[in-house]
Amino acid sequence: MEGRKTKRKLAAIFSADVKDYTRLMQEDEPATVVTITSYRDLMSTLILQHHGRVVDSPGDNVLAEFSSVVDAVQGAVSIQKELKARNAELPDRRKMEFRIGINLGDVIIEGDRIYGDGVNIAARLEALSDPGGICISRTAFDQIEDKLPLGYEYMGEQFAKNIQKPLRVYKVNIWSKKTITKKNKLFSVGKKSLHQKYFKFPRRHKKTTEELQAAETKKRKKSKRRFKLHLNAYLGIIGFLLIINILTFGHGIWFYWPALCWGVVLFLHWLIFSFSYHSKD
């Protein structure tokens, strides 16, 4: 090996192990071996279907690599769903739940094996995962943030054994509605709420400049027509009151009082119309 150049590549590393594996073996070793063998065969098949490769599977651990983070996460989700269905047929104390960690990182290649911090980080993420769950690193999250219909919950910076820098960890919410996490906040963008489902509201159309100008012109014309209508009505009323006042001249001149009131109202209308017209220009 001396003098040989180290081969490296960027890969999505998948690491999984079983919760309470030691207890399961102590309680019923033959049954545990049968179950984990069956589950490992299933996982290998699903990893292959999602364009991955099983690198190693010592004890209760499964290590695999993918060329794509999207494929790795999709494969992990398929595995957890299939295992959940199989576990439903087992007693609670015999359920075999895997924890999965996925990281995108640089690895060293030696034959069919892979080594390096990228692998170590995936193993630490696996340890932070819930049984039946998936945890991914920030580097993996950046690749799939909005590419899959899943939820992602930011778990903050986590310190892991033998890892110098804290890990920025995201939990994949397999069973929840789609959410996207940004800057430590969780925003729902998936399934409709009951209110949205049964009460539909039309989306607001963002008007163009031409549409806004046309609407403003229409509004001005309407206001101008209304003002002319009020003016004609005012002149008609004044004329009518003048005729009545002439016929009842013995009571003095009184028609200018109601005329003045109507005139004030009409003048205010004209001011509003005039101000609105010139302010838009």
N, C-alpha and C positions, 0 to 999 in steps of 0.2 A: 504493500500500500504506500510505501514511502515514495514521495515524489509524484504521486498520482493526484491530479487536480480534483478537489471536492466538487461533486455535482449537486446543484441546488435547484429548487423550483418553488414557485408559489402555488399553494394548494389549499383547498378547503378541507380541514381535518375534522373528522367525526370520531368522537370518543364516547363510549357508553359502558356503564356497569350496572350491577344489580343492587338494589337497596336490600339490606339485611341478608346478604348472601350467606354469611357465616351462620346465622341463625337457621336459615332454610336447610343448609347442609347438616347441621347438628340435629335438627328435628327429624329429617327424613332424607338421608343422603341419596338413596336410589331414585326416589321420586324427583328430587331436585336435579339430578343429572339428566333424567329423561326430559324434564321440562326445559332446562336451559339448552339442551341439545336441539330440541324442537324449535325453541325460540330463536336460537342462533342461526339455524337453517333458514327460518323465515326472514330474519334480518339480512342475511347474505343475499337471498333472492331479491329482496326489495332494494338493497343497495345496488345490486347489479342492474336492476330495472331502471334505476335513476342515474345510470352512467357512472357509478362509483366502483371502488375496488376495496375489498377487505384486505387489510395489511396484516393484521394479527388478531388473535382471539384467545389470549391466555386466561385461564380461570373464568371469571365472570365478566371480563372486559372484552369489548369489541372495538378495534381501531380500524378506521377506513379513511380513504381519501377520495376527493372529488375534484374535478377541474373547475366546477362551478359551485358557488355558494348557494345559488337558487336550487340546483339539483340536490345538494346536501341537505338543505332545510326541508325540501319537499319529501326527500327520502326519509328524514327523521320523523316528519309528521305522519307519513304513511305507516311507519313502523310503530309509533306510539298508538295510533288508532287500531291497528291490527292486534297489538299486544293487549290493549284494553278489552277488545272483544274476546280474546282468548282467556284473559284473567277473569272475566265475568263468569266463566264456567267453573272456576276454582274456589275453594273456601278462602276466607279472608287471610288466614295465616299461611296459605300456600300460594298466594298470588305472587308472581314474579314481576316486579316493576323496575324498568330500566330508567336510569337518568342519562340524559344525552347532553354533551357539550360540543359546540361547533365553533371553530376559529378559522379565519383566513390568515395564513402566515407563511413565512419562508421555512422550508424544510430541507434537510440533507438527505440525499438518496444513497443508500447502500444496498445494491441488489434489489430485492423486493421490499426492503424495509425503509422506513423514514424515521428521521430523528430531528431534534432541535427544539427551540423554544416554541415554535408553532404547535408542535405536538404536546408539549408540556402545558401550554395555555389551554388547549382543548380539554386536557385531563382535569385541570383546575375548574374549568367551566362546568364540566360534568358533575363535579363534587358540589357545586353551588346550585345545581338544578333540583327541582322537586321530583319525587318519584313519578314517573309517567310524564315528565316534563322535558323541556328543552331550554338551554341557555346558550346564547351566542355572544361573541365578542363585538366590540364596536366596529372593528374592521369588517366583520361579516355583515353586521347590520347595515353599514353604508352601502353594501352591494345589493341588498334586497329590500330596502326601506319601503318601497311602494310597488314592488313587483309581485307580491303574493298576497292573497286575501286572508291575512292573518293579523293578530294583534301583537304588539311589542311593548313591553313594560320596562322602562329603564330602572334598574336596580341600584344605580349609583356606582361609585368606585369601590371595588372589593379587593382586599389584600389577600393574596394567595401564597402558599408555602413555596419558597425558592423562586418566586417571581419578584424581581426588583421593583417594578412599577405597579401601582394598583391597576386592576382590570376594570374597564368600563363595561358593565354586563347588562344584557337585555334578556328578559324572559319572554319566550314565545307563548302567547296565549292561544293555544290551539283551539280551544272550545268556545272562545268568546267572539263577539262581533269584531269586525276589522277596526283597528285603531292604529294610529301612527304617532309615535313618540318623538317629540322634538324639544330640545332644551328642557328636559325633565318634566314636560307637561304631556298629558295624555289627551288626544283629541279624537272624538268618535267620528268616523266617516263611513260606517258600514251599514248595517241593517237599519231600516226605518223604525222609529219609535211608533207606539200605538197612535199617538196624535198625528204623526206624519202619514201613517198608513191609512187612517180612515178619514182624514181631512186633508184633501189635496189643495195646494195653493199654487197658482200659476207663477212660473219664474218671471222675475222682472227682466224686461228686455232693455239692455243698455242702448239708449238712443244715440244715433249719430248726430254730428253737428248739423247736417241738413235737416234731419227730423226735428231737432230742437228749434231751429230757425222757422221751419214751417209751422210748428205748434205755436210759437210766439206770435207769428204773423196772424194766425187764425184767432188767437186770443185777443189781439189788438182790434181786429175787425169786429169781433163780437162785442167788445167793450164800446167801440165807436157806434155800432148800431144801437146798443142799449142807450147810449147817451142821446142820440138823435130821437129815439123813441120817447125818452123822458122829456126832452125839449119840446117836442110836438105836443105831448100831453100837457106840459106846463102852459104852453101858449094857448091851448084849447081851454084849459081850466080858467086861465086869466080872462080870456075872451068871454067865457060863460058867466064868470062872476061880474065882469064889467056890465054885461047886458042886464043881469039881475039887479045890480046896483043902480043902473039908469032907471029901470022900471020902478025901483023903490027909492027914488031920489029923495023923497021926503024924510027918510031916516038918516040922511047925511052920506058922506063918502066913507065906505068901510071896506071895499074890496081889496085895497092895497095891503091889509094885514095878512089875510091868507096868502095873497100873492107874494108877500115878502118872505113868509115861511117856506113856501114852495121854492122860491128863488134861492134861498140859502142852501136848501138841500141840493138843488141843481148845481149851484156853484161849487159845493164840496165835491160832487161827482165829477165835475169838470176838472177840478184841481187834481184829484186822484188819477184820473185818466191821463192828464197832461204830464204829471210827474212820472207815471209808469212808462209812458211812451218815450220821454226824453232820457230817462235813466237807462233804459235798455240800449239806447243808441250810444 
